[in-house]
Each structure stands twice: as structure tokens, then as C-alpha cells.
Amino acid sequence: MEPANIARKISPSLTLAIDSKAKALKAEGKDICGFGAGEPDIDTPDHIKLAAAQALAEGFTKYTPSSGIPELRQAIAEKLKSDNNLDYKPNQVIVSCGAKHSCYNAILATCNPGDEVIIPAPYWVSYTEMVKLAGAEPYIVKTKAENGYKMTPEELQASISPSSKMVILNTPGNPTGSVYTENELAALVEIALEDDLFILSDEIYEKIIYDGAKHFSIASMSKQVYDHTITVNGFSKSYSMTGWRLGYLAAPESIARAVDSIQSHSTSNPTSFAQKGAVAALRDSQDCVTDMLKSFEKRRNIMYEGLTSTAGVTCVKPMGAFYMLPDISSFGMTSSQFCETLLEQALVAAVPGIAFGDDRTIRFSYACSNENIEKGISRFKDFCARLKK
Ligand SMILES: *Cc1c(COP(=O)(O)O)cnc(C)c1O
């Protein structure tokens, strides 16, 4: 018996493969510095946990409407207005089991078999595989380090074909840390609209942004852009709620309705009591977000300083999210060989860039303690110095 063709086209997540190897070494008692994680290291803030615990205690344990509880969709619509200058009615907001699920639903609701989806690389691992699961084809645009790993209008223009259906933009970006400015987005959007493309705007790292850079929501640009854009966001990164599995999208009504139908026949509603926690996350004080941002910024500075002072390594300074993408191509190894050797010899876990469509780099997450960063970077420096000998 063989799995279906579509299932065979999907690669297992490389980020998880390195993670299992690091965990196995840890279990053997090895002192591993983990830079592999794609999630904040801090716990979910107490007031959010309390709201969910209370909902459980009160018996809020049944199915909810498939697209989420009205209270949460209302809170999200208000957040999108006040933070992002976006006018969505609650019925245009669909809450799903994580922003990953929202992206997948958005692609399923818009792309037909044979359609091409334009994805700038380095990209978040799941976009390409989600596109393939929908029967569509990823079209990868390699961006350049000297452009801060941001796709230029010329690069976008050159990638458009009669089959193009959608372009995925992720700002602040994983794994690049790139943040597009309003003007840069306007230039890309102009080209996308000329060809009537959908724009999937993944804004999950919106709150994790440094040096006074400003996050700009694409759909707020004009009515025409709004009609072509699906805005995705969630709770995992801003509120450290990765395990809760809650995210959302907001879209023109016809798309929102299609997403609701898809979801109603696949997962039904996101977890009932988790949604009550999300309401608290949006409605209560945002101090937890500001505090987290302060500690990420410190860690970013420590890691960036360490990487850019390592011989043979170059690195674009990330303006958002919590990843760094050092270029290790001067060592003459593939990113997978480099990461495997780094883990075995220096006990530092990182993710090979090939997972993100870029074999010249590896990804370090700095969502970990300052001590872990200092120890890990010092080992990395020694490791690179040994390679250069
Ligand atoms: C983490 C992440 C997501 C999804 O997070 P969920 O936990 O599914 O909400 C989406 N996009 C990017 C780029 C991410 O890094």
C-alpha cells in the first residue's frame, strides 16, 4: 500500500528533525545550546492562563461556532482596527487552530490545481508544502542578502506567469527577520494588482519589531488592495501561546465564507476554552508584549554582535521576529552538513537554511536565555575558527 501522490510530494519538517536529534543528545546528558526553537521561551502570561482555566471550570467545554466565538471575533475585529487600521466586520474574521492553519485554509480557499503561488526565499518552511497540499505549485523567488532578504519589485515582476494566483508576504519575516516598509510593500502590491493576484499577508510577528521599525498592514493600503488581501495573524508569537493552537485570518466576505465552510468540514472550531484565553490576551493589558519585546531586543543585540565578529560569517541585522540567518557558505559545506557537524562537535543546535530554500545560511533562534546565547555563540566562534584552520 502506498500513500497518495500528494502526500508523497510533501517533505517532513527539517526543523523538527534537528530538534529530535538535539533532544536525543540532551537525553544522553549532553549540554546542548539550542538555537533551533521556533517559539518564545517564556510561559504564557498568567492572566491569559487564568481566563482559560476559569472557562474550563465554568464548563465552557462544548463545540463553538466553527469560525470562533462571537466575543473573540469581535475582539479581533477591534484589534485589527486599532492596531492595523483595518476595517473588518466580525463575520470576516475566522479563528482557526493556529496561524499555520489559517494560512492553509487561505490557500485552500483561493488556489486551484495548477495555480502558482509566489514565495520569496528564504521562506517559512510550511508555505511551500501547504501550497503543494492544495494541489498548486510553489514558485520560489530567491532574494538577496544585500537587499536585506526582501523581494524587489523587479524580482516579483520577473516571477509572474499566466498561472500566478497568489503571492505570500511575511513581514516581519521568519527566518530572515526582514521588515518591509510601507513604500516597499506599495511597490510590490502595485505589481500584484496588475495581475489580479491574491496577497497572503502573514503578520504573525507584527509585535516583535526593533529599532523603531513600523509594521504596516498591506490590506490597509486601499479598497482595491483590501479586496485582494488575506490578513493572517495569531497568538503564538505575541503572547507566547504556541501550544494553544489559535490563529486567525481576516478576508473579503466571499473568501471568509469559503474558509468557514472548509474549516467546518475539517477541524470544526478551535478549542473552546483556549478562545476565552485569547479574548483576555487581546482585551487585557499589553504590558506582557512590551516586556517580551525588551528581552528579545537585548538578545538580538548580543547574538548579532557575536555573529558579526566571527571570521567567515556574515549576517543581515534582523529588524523583527526572533531569528538570525548567518551566511556560512565560506566554509564550503552544505547547510545540513554544517548544522550536523555543529551539533556533533560543538553541541549547538541550529536549523539548516536549506529548510527555508537557502543553502548558504543556517537559522539561529534567539528566543532563549542570554546565558544560552552567550555560551552557544562562544562555542560557535570556536567551531568556526577550527574550520578555518
Ligand atoms: C510560527 C509561525 C506561524 C504560525 O504559528 P501558529 O503557532 O500556527 O499560530 C505562521 N507563520 C510564521 C511565519 C511563523 O513563524
The ligand as an SDF file (V2000), in Angstrom:
LIG
                    3D

 15 15  0  0  0  0  0  0  0  0999 V2000
    5.0610   30.4930   13.9070 C   0  0  0  0  0  0  0  0  0  0  0  0
    4.6060   30.9490   12.5740 C   0  0  0  0  0  0  0  0  0  0  0  0
    3.2790   30.8240   12.1310 C   0  0  0  0  0  0  0  0  0  0  0  0
    2.1900   30.0820   12.8060 C   0  0  0  0  0  0  0  0  0  0  0  0
    2.0830   29.9890   14.1000 O   0  0  0  0  0  0  0  0  0  0  0  0
    0.8850   29.2320   14.7910 P   0  0  0  0  0  0  0  0  0  0  0  0
    1.5150   28.6350   16.0040 O   0  0  0  0  0  0  0  0  0  0  0  0
    0.3320   28.2090   13.8660 O   0  0  0  0  0  0  0  0  0  0  0  0
   -0.1160   30.2880   15.1200 O   0  0  0  0  0  0  0  0  0  0  0  0
    2.9140   31.3640   10.9190 C   0  0  0  0  0  0  0  0  0  0  0  0
    3.8080   31.9870   10.1480 N   0  0  0  0  0  0  0  0  0  0  0  0
    5.0900   32.1160   10.5180 C   0  0  0  0  0  0  0  0  0  0  0  0
    5.9960   32.8120    9.6120 C   0  0  0  0  0  0  0  0  0  0  0  0
    5.5380   31.5850   11.7380 C   0  0  0  0  0  0  0  0  0  0  0  0
    6.8360   31.6850   12.0630 O   0  0  0  0  0  0  0  0  0  0  0  0
  1  2  1  0
  2  3  1  0
  2 14  2  0
  3  4  1  0
  3 10  2  0
  4  5  1  0
  5  6  1  0
  6  7  2  0
  6  8  1  0
  6  9  1  0
 10 11  1  0
 11 12  2  0
 12 13  1  0
 12 14  1  0
 14 15  1  0
M  END
$$$$
